Amino acid sequence: MSTSERLIREHQIEQTLTTPIGQVVTLGGWVQRRRDFGSVIFVDLRDRSGLVQLVFDRARGTSESAMAAADKLRNEFVIVARGTVAARDEASINPKLETGHIEIVVHDVVVENTAKNPPFYIQDGVEVDETVRLRYRYLDLRRPEMQRMLMLRHQVIRAFRAFLDDNGFIEMETPILTKSTPEGARDYLVPSRLQAGEFYALPQSPQIFKQLLMVSGMERYYQVARCFRDEDLRADRQPEFTQLDIETSFLSAEALQSMMEMMVQKVLRDVAGIEIEIPFMRLPYHEAMERYGSDKPDLRYDMAFVNLEETLKGTDFRVFADPLAAGGTVKALVAPGVASYSRKQLDDLVAFVKPYGLKGLAYIAVAQDGGMKSSIGKFFTEEQLAEIVRVCEAKPGDLILIAAASRKEVHAALGALRVHLAEELGLADPNVYKFLWVTDFPLLSYDEEEGRYVAEHHPFTMPRYEDVDLLTTSPEKVKAQAYDMVLNGFEIGGGSMRIYRRDIQEKMFAALGFTPEEAYDKFGFLLDAFEYGTPPHGGIAFGIDRIVMLLGHGKSLRDVIAFPKTSSGTDLLMEAPSTVSQAQLDMLHLSIKKK
């Protein structure tokens, strides 16, 4: 057909799977690959829904203009082709391709656009530096695995919305330009042009607004909310992220948790065909730290810490005795099946824990014949070592690793070592999903640098009712009505029951070191609202990016966000952040301080 004529795509490639043989279809997409056999040219065509083979062959009806166009096609050209669905010969069926049993015999084709050679292959599993992928993100997103991730993200959000809609929740929006408030991560600030020297802040979460919606009587709210935090980044953090924000009135923490379990169960079933059991396990924060050294333990494998304080009570071995005398602890971690680790491998484990404050690790290797090899063998009798092995319930072939230091150091080091060993030994099956609730968090912790108490979650978390009076006498003893949903070692949702009475909120602010004037200056609107009939309420926020990363087996949040930032907070595609003109600075009443 002539270049002035147009073809309009009428079908997606996935539709050819159900199209009868012999029917004409019009497809559009990108050239994935071209193979020229002289009189016959094969082209793999790709669109969002799949890949199919096009055949250009005069003997089978391809026009001369189409043959001429096919001769010039290259990877990533955009084309629209009209042709007949045909069954492949049995010898040419491609079982690796969903459409591998058919092909499209092209009649006509239009080249909508040409393309330069891309900087990397548009295919799954491409081996290229991530900075290149992010610089050419629009090409990276053409790859099928990236498109599957973004489609999964869409399906997850849609499934969450469907459940909440069916359970009486109302989707509402809250402001993006808001007020900077203390507590939590650093705010991103936006200078005001009209109010010189004043600033908006981008929201770290819609927390205060959703509480005000409960004051207003909305009762059940949700929002797929964009949030912003100016904090140091890592693989599972981004400066801007998406959370599913939920708030309810007149529900207990237990009732809300039960509803959230049903929601997650339905989402995983509908989106990924994954069946999970509810209710989830409940694990108090203190127990989580004592057993796993983490408030988000991965329960796909065991390796819980073994407390050896009683077993080693009265020992004169100073490596253990000194920490115990100072109020510290001695705990063991049993690594299954690695008693044969070499000296270098053991030294590597010691090097791994040193950044967490430990000076070293003691070990007992239990041989297959029951014999023991230990770094502390000359300080303990065979009977004493055997008792440690018994208490640890170690089996032949296991390696017992023992840490002695302050509780904080032991928990941090063994907690990280537990995760490290599980990854090294392949114990963390990505197709297993272990959920739990971590509950009974401390409400406050003392910050030595700031010289005051800070909120473990946020300053609007309700203390346990029996602990309210402790806010003024022993803040460190107060437990929060807070709860985190944990999946495979990641916190995917965090929530709490909220303070809804002014007197309790004022006590909380006082415990955080605010004067009444400071508290009112920052949160007067909330304190005033509490005087107009505020219902008991609570909520939770789920990290959409993190949930999709876990369901899609992504390596980082950048795998599930269309246009993410780097680990330094840079957008390589848009080259942001960037400088602005002096005129823009003048308009905003700003000047740049030179280093």
N, C-alpha and C positions, 0 to 999 in steps of 0.2 A: 504494500500500500504506500501511497505517497507520504512524504514527510509532513504535508499539511493536514493529513487526516489524523484523527485522534481515536485511541482506544480508551475506554473507561473500564477500570477494574470492576468486575461484577461478583467475583468469588475470592474467598481466602483459600490458601493452600489446604488447610485442614478440611475444607468442604469437599475436596476431591476424593476424600476417603469414602464418602457416601454417594458420590456422583456415579450414575450408571456408565458402564463402558460404552463409548460411542457418542456420548453427549459433549457438546461444545462448551468450554468454559473460557472466561477471560480473567487472567491472573495478573497481578502486579507485585513488584518487589525488587530485590537486589540480587545481582549476579553473584553467586557464591563461588562458582567454579566453571570453567569452560574447557571442553576437551574436543579437539578438532581431528576428525578422522578423514579429512578430505571431502568426500561427498556427503558425509553425515557429521553434524556438530551437536554435541551434547552440552547442555547448560543446566547447572543446578541453580534453581531459583529459590530465594529465601524471603519469607515475610514473617510477621510476628507469630504466625500460627504454625509454621513448619517449613519443610524443605521438599521440593519435588523436582524431578528430572524433566527438562524440556528437550524435545528432539526436533532438530531442523534437518529435513530430508526431502529433497525435491520429489523423490519417488513416492513419498507418502503424502504429498499435497502441500508442502511448504512453498510459499510464493517466492519469486526471484528477489523481491525487495527484502523479504525476511531473511533469505539466505545471505544477501549482501550485508544486512545489519548484523547477523550472527557472526559473520567473519570479523567484525570490528569490536565485538563485545569483550569487555574486560571486567575483572573483579570489582564489585560495588557499583557498576553501572545500574541505573534505575530504569527498568523496562516494564512495559505492559504487553502481554502476549495473549493472543487468542488461538485456541487449538482444541483438539479432540482428545478426550481421555481414552487411553488405550492400555490393555493389559500387557505387561512385560512378558517376554519369553521366559520360560522356566529357568533357563541358564543365566539370565541377566537379572533375576530378582535379587534385590539387596535387603537382606533380613535386618540389617542395622538401621534401616531407614523406615519410619512409620509408613511412608508412601512408597516403599521400595517395591511393591508389587504392580505399580502402575507407572505410566509416563504420559506426558502431554505432547502430542504431535502438533507442532506449531504450524498455523496457517499464516498468521500475520504478527508482526511485532513493531512496537514503537519504542525508541530509545528516548526516555523522558529527560535523562541527564547522564552525563559522563562523570567519571570520578578519577581523582589522582590515586596513585598507589598509596594505600593506607600505611601508617607507620607500624602496624602489627596486623596479624591475620585476624579476620573476624570469625573466630571459632572458639569453642569451649576449650578451657585448659591452656589458654595462650600463655607462653612464657615471656613476659615482658615486665620491665620495671613499673611499679605501680604509679610512679610520678608521670610516666608516659601515658598510661591509661587515663589518669585524671586530667592531664592536659588535653587529651582528645576524648573526653568523656562521652561525647555524642557518638563516637565510633565504638567505644567500649560497650555502650548500652545496646548496640546492635547485636552483640554476641548473645546466642540463645540462653546461656546460663544466667546472664544478667537480666534478660527479659523475663526469664522464669522467676527470678527473685522479685522483680518489681510486680509481676502478676500475683505472686504469693502475697506480697504486701497488700495489694488491693483486696485480695480475697479475705485476708485476716481482718482488715479494717471493716469490710462489708459484713463479715460474720459477727464481729463485735456489735456493730450497729444494729443488726437484725435482732440479736438477743435482747439488747437494752430497749429497743423499740417495743418488743413484745412484752417487756416487763415494766412498762409504765414510765420509762425514763424519757426526758425531753432533752434534745440536743440544743445547746445554747452556746453563743459566742461570748467571750470576754475580751477586754481591751488588750491590745499589743503595746500601746504607749501608756505607761502607768508610772507609779511613784517608786523611787528607790527606797528600799527598806533594809534595815540591818538583818543580820543572821543569815547563814547559808553561804552559798558561793558568791563571787563577785558579780555585780550587775554589768550588763552592757548599757552604757548611757547614751542618750540621744539629746543633743543640745537643742534648746528651743529658740527659734528665730524671733518670736513675738515677745517672749519674756526673757530679756537679756540676763545671762548668767544663771539661768535655771535649766534643769534637765528633766527629761523623761527617763525611765528605765524600761528596757525590754523585760517581759516577765520571766522569772525563773520557773514559775508555775502559776496557774490561775487560783492558787490556794485561797487568798482572801476573798476574791470575787465569788468563788463557789460557795464559801461560807455565807456571804451576803445574800446569795440566791436562796440559801436555806432560810435566812431571816425573812426573806420576801415571800416564803411559802411555796416555792416551786417543788419542794419535797424530793424529787428525783431528777438529777441533772447529769448530763454527760457531755463531753466535748473531745474531739480529736484535736488536741491543742499543740501549737508550736511553742516551744520553750527555749530559753536562751540562758547559758551560764558561761561566764568568763572564767574558766578554770583550766588547769593543766590537763592535757588530753592524753588518752591512751586508746588501745584498740576498741574498747567497748564504751568510749565516750566521744561526743561531738559537741561543739559549742552551741549548735542549734539542733534540736531533736524533737521528736513527736511523741506525745504521750496520750493515752486514753485516760481522761480525767473523769472521775465519778464521785458524786456526793449524794448522800441520802439523809432524810430526816426520819426520826422515830424508829430506826432499826438498831438493834444491838450489834455489837462487834461480831458475835457468833452468827447472827442471821445474815449480816452483810458478807462475811466470809463464805458462808454456805452458798449464797447466791453467786458469788464470784467463782467458786469452784464449779458450779453448774455451767456458768458462762464459758469458762476455759475448757471444760470437758466438751461442750457443744462445738466450740470453735475448732478444736483439734480434730474432732470427729468429722465435721462438715468440710473443713479445708484440706486436711491431710490424711483422713481415714485412720487417725490414731485414736485408740481407745485407752482412756486412763480411768483409774478408779477414784471415786470420792467416798467419804471425805478424805482430805489430805492429812498427813501426819502433822501434829502440832509439837513444836520443839521450843521450849523456853530459851531465851537468849543466853542465860547463864550456862545452861546445859550444852547448848551448841558450842559455846566457847571452850568449855571444859573438855568436851569430847572430840571436837574437830578444829578448834582454834580459829573458827570463822563464824560469822553471823549469816553466812550463805553457803552452808556445806553442801557438797555434791554427794548425794546418797546412792549414786549408781554403783558404788563400791563401798566396802566397809572401812577398814583401817582406822577405826576409832582409837583415840589415845587411851593408853592404859596408865592409870595413876599408880605410881610406885612409892608414894609417900609412906604408907604403912609398911610395905615390904622392906623398905630401906631405913626404917626408923631405927635410930641408934647406931647406924653405920659410922665408922671412923674414917671412911674414905672421903677426904675433904672435898673432892669434886662434886660429891652428892651432899655431904654433910653441911657444907657452908651455905649453899643456897637454901636448904631446909631450915637451918638455924635463923636465916635472915627473913623467913616468911615466904620463901619461894617454893618451887615445886620440882619434882622429878617425874617425868612422864616418858612413856615408851610408845613407839610407833612400830607396828609389825608389818614389814614389807614381804608379801608372799612370794616364795619360790626363788629368792635371789641370795640365798646363803652363800652361793659360789662367787659373789662379786669379788673382783680383783682388788688389790690394794689401791690402784689408781681410781677405780670406781668408788671405793669408800672415801678416798680423799676428795673426790669431786662432790660427794654428798656433804662433806664437812665444809668445803668451800661454798656450797650453795646456801648453807644456813648461817654463815658468818655475818652477812649483811643484816640479818635480823637480830643480832646481838649475842648469838651463842659463840663461845670460844671453841667449841668442838662437839663431837658426838661420841658416845660410847656405843659399842655394838656387841651383840652375841649372835653368832651364826650357828644355826642348828642344822647339823649335817643330816643327810638322808638316813644314816644309821643311828641317829639320835645323839651322836657326839656333839660337843660344843667347842667353838673357837671364839675367843673373846678378847677385846682390847683391854678389858679390866680383869682378866683371868688371874693375874698375880695378886690382886687385891681382894679377891673373893674365893671362897672354897667352891668345890664342885657342887656341893649341896646348895649353897646360896645362889649360884648361877642357875641351877636346876629349878629353884623356887621362883626366880624371876621368869624363867621360861614357862613354868606352870601358870603363874599369875597372868602372863601375857597370852596364854593359850596358843603359843607358837607351835607350829607343826614342823616335822622334818623338812628341811629345804628353805625354811623361813629365816629372815634376817630381822633381828630386834635392834632398833635404833633408839638410844636413850639420850634425853636432853635434860640438863639441870641448870636452872637460872631463875629469874623472876617469872611470875606467872605470865606476865605480858610477853616477855621475850620467848618463853617456851611455846606459848600458844601461837605467836606469830611465825616462829621458825618451823615448828612441826606442822602447822596448818599449811604453809607454803610447800613444805617438803612432801606432805601427803598428796597434794595436787600434782606436784612435779613427778613423783613416782608413779602415780596413777596414769599419767600421760605416757611416761616412759615405758610402762609395762602393758599399755593398751587396755587398761581396766575401765576406761570411760567410754562405753559404747554410745556413739552418737545417735543410735536408733532407739535408745532407752530413754524414757522421760520420767524422772523422779521429782515429784512436786512435794513441797512441804510449806507449812507456815512457821515462821520464827516469830515468837511472841514475847511479851513481858520484857521489853527493852528498858534499859535505864532511861529516865526522862532527860537527865542532864549529865554532863561530864565536866570536869574541871580542866580548863585550858591554862596551862602554866604560863604560856607566853602572854596571854591577855590578862591573866590574873583574875579570872572570873569563871563562872559556870556558863556553858553554852548548851544549846538544845541539841540532843542527839538526832532528832528528826526535824522539827521546826517548832517555833515558840507557841503554836496554837494547838499542840497535842495535849489531850486531857490526861492528867495523871490518874492513877487508880484512885477511886473515891476515898479509900481508906488511907491514902498517902497524902492527901491535899494539905493537911496541917504540917507535914514534914517539909513543905516548900520553904517555910520560914525558919525551920530549925535544923534540918538535915537534908538539904537538897539532893545530896549524892545517893540517898537511900530511896528516892522516889522512883517507882516503876511507872512506865507509860502504858496507856491503853493503845499501844501501837502494834502493828503486825506487818510483816513482809512476806510476800509470796516468792518462794525460791524454786528455781528449776535448774537442775544440773550444775549447781555451783554459781549461778547468776541470780541476783535479785531482779525479778521481772516486774514486781509490783510492790509498792510500799504505801501504807495507809495508817490511819488512826481514827479513833474517836476524837472529836474536837472539843476544845473549851467553848462553852456557850453561855457562861455566866461572867459578868464583868468582875466580880470580886475574885474569882479564881484566876482570870486572865491577868488582873493586876498583881496578884501574888506571883504568877509566873514571870511577869516582866521584872518584878523586884528581885526574884531569884537570879535572873539573868544580869542583874546589876544596873538596870535602868532606874533613873529617878522617876517619880510620877510625871514630872514635866516632860522628860525625854520620851516616856512611853506615850503620853498623849500627843506629843508633837508628831510622832511617827504613826501611831495607830489610833488616834482619837476617833476617827470615823467608825472603826470597828467597836471600840469600847462604847461609844454612844449607841450603836446599833443593838448591842446586847441589852440595852435597857428598854427595848420595845418588843419584848416577847419573842425570844429566840428559842427554837425547839432544840432538843438534843439531836446531834447530827454527827456523821462521820463519813469517811470516804476512802478512796484509794486511787492511785494513779499507776497505770501499767506502761512500761516502756515498749512502744510499738516496734521501734528499730531493733531492740534486743530480742524480742519475741520472734520476729521474722528471721533474724540472724540464726537463732537456735533451730527453728523449724526448717530453715533452708540450708543448714550446715555451713553457714558462712564463716569466714575466718575473722572478719571484723565488721563493725557497723557500716563501714564504707561499701561493703558488698550489697547492702540493702537500701541505701539512700541514693536517689537518682544523681544528685549533685552534692557530694560530701566535701568536707574540708580535710586537709592533711592533718597529721599528728601535731603540726605546729599551728593549726588553725587557718591555714592558707587555702584559698580557692585558686587552684592552678589554671583552671579554665578561664575564669573571669579576671584573674590576676588581682584578687582582692585579699587583704585590704590594700588600698592604694592611697596616694596623696590626693589632695584636692586643691583647687585654685585658691589664691589669696582672696579673690572676690567672694568665694563661698565662705571662707573663714571670717571675713569681715562681716558678712551678712548674719553669721551666727555669733558674732561678738567674741570670737576665739582668736588666740594667737598660739603658735607652736613654740614651746620652750626648746631651744637648741641644746643638745648634749655637749 
